[in-house]
Amino acid sequence: MACDTWRAAPQQTLTERKKQISEVIEDLARKLARGQVKAVVGPQGAVAFEGWSNRVGITDSCAVRRILATGGSMAKLALMKAEAAAGRTIDKKALAQGHHSHDGGRTWHGKG
């Protein structure tokens, strides 16, 4: 699954892992909407989440793609506000190429 950066836990089925990913991203979307997690758009258009700790191996780029595709309007609004604050839009190519941050968007790393 494209959202994984780690393998499922021992004895965890693929169905259980998919459910876990959905639940964690739904929780992230709620926290974004409440302002408990902040989205940061980097100079190349990639996104990082400041204050998101319950990742269970899910990448920021995966979470962004899932929220944009299926998330609630308030979570999408939070992403739009992050775009406005950064002065640039989220670049799906940058997400796909692997641009990322390990510190909530303070520093960025290139592909891979």
C-alpha positions as CSV (number, residue, x, y, z in Angstrom):
1,M,0.0,0.0,0.0
2,A,1.4,3.4,-1.0
3,C,0.8,4.9,2.5
4,D,3.1,2.5,4.2
5,T,6.6,3.3,5.4
6,W,6.7,0.2,7.5
7,R,5.4,-3.3,7.5
8,A,2.3,-4.3,9.3
9,A,2.6,-5.3,12.9
10,P,3.1,-9.0,13.5
11,Q,-0.1,-10.9,13.1
12,Q,-1.8,-7.8,11.5
13,T,-3.6,-8.6,8.2
14,L,-3.7,-6.4,5.2
15,T,-7.4,-5.6,5.9
16,E,-6.5,-4.6,9.5
17,R,-3.6,-2.4,8.2
18,K,-5.9,-0.7,5.7
19,K,-8.4,0.0,8.5
20,Q,-5.7,1.3,10.7
21,I,-4.5,3.7,8.0
22,S,-8.1,5.0,7.4
23,E,-8.7,5.5,11.1
24,V,-5.4,7.4,11.6
25,I,-5.9,9.7,8.6
26,E,-9.5,10.4,9.8
27,D,-8.1,11.3,13.2
28,L,-5.5,13.6,11.5
29,A,-8.3,15.3,9.5
30,R,-10.2,16.0,12.7
31,K,-7.1,17.4,14.3
32,L,-6.4,19.6,11.3
33,A,-10.0,20.9,11.4
34,R,-9.6,21.7,15.1
35,G,-6.2,23.3,14.7
36,Q,-4.5,20.7,16.8
37,V,-2.2,19.8,13.9
38,K,-0.8,22.4,11.5
39,A,-0.2,21.7,7.8
40,V,3.0,23.4,6.4
41,V,3.5,23.7,2.6
42,G,7.2,23.7,1.7
43,P,9.0,25.7,-1.0
44,Q,8.5,22.9,-3.5
45,G,4.8,22.4,-2.8
46,A,5.2,19.3,-0.5
47,V,3.3,19.2,2.8
48,A,4.4,18.3,6.3
49,F,2.2,18.1,9.4
50,E,3.5,19.9,12.5
51,G,2.2,18.3,15.7
52,W,1.1,15.0,14.2
53,S,2.5,12.2,16.3
54,N,0.2,9.2,15.7
55,R,1.6,8.3,12.3
56,V,1.9,4.5,12.6
57,G,4.2,4.6,9.5
58,I,2.0,6.8,7.3
59,T,3.8,9.4,5.2
60,D,2.7,13.1,5.1
61,S,2.2,12.8,1.4
62,C,-0.1,9.9,1.7
63,A,-2.1,11.6,4.3
64,V,-2.5,14.7,2.2
65,R,-3.6,12.7,-0.9
66,R,-6.2,10.8,1.2
67,I,-7.5,14.0,2.9
68,L,-7.8,15.8,-0.5
69,A,-9.6,12.8,-2.0
70,T,-11.9,11.8,0.9
71,G,-11.5,14.2,3.8
72,G,-14.0,16.6,5.3
73,S,-14.4,20.2,4.2
74,M,-12.8,21.6,7.3
75,A,-9.6,19.5,6.9
76,K,-9.5,20.6,3.3
77,L,-9.9,24.2,4.4
78,A,-7.0,23.8,6.8
79,L,-4.9,22.7,3.8
80,M,-6.0,25.6,1.8
81,K,-5.1,28.0,4.6
82,A,-1.6,26.4,4.7
83,E,-1.3,27.0,1.0
84,A,-2.3,30.7,1.5
85,A,0.1,31.1,4.3
86,A,3.0,29.7,2.2
87,G,2.0,31.6,-0.9
88,R,2.0,28.5,-3.0
89,T,-0.2,25.5,-3.8
90,I,0.3,21.9,-2.9
91,D,2.2,20.3,-5.8
92,K,1.0,16.7,-6.3
93,K,4.2,16.0,-8.3
94,A,6.4,17.1,-5.4
95,L,4.3,14.7,-3.1
96,A,4.7,11.9,-5.6
97,Q,8.5,12.5,-6.0
98,G,9.0,12.1,-2.2
99,H,9.8,15.6,-1.1
100,H,9.4,15.5,2.7
101,S,10.2,17.0,6.1
102,H,11.1,15.2,9.3
103,D,10.6,18.1,11.6
104,G,7.1,19.4,10.8
105,G,8.2,21.6,7.8
106,R,11.2,23.5,9.3
107,T,13.6,21.7,6.9
108,W,12.9,19.8,3.7
109,H,14.6,16.9,1.9
110,G,14.6,16.1,-1.7
111,K,13.4,13.0,-3.5
112,G,13.5,9.7,-1.6
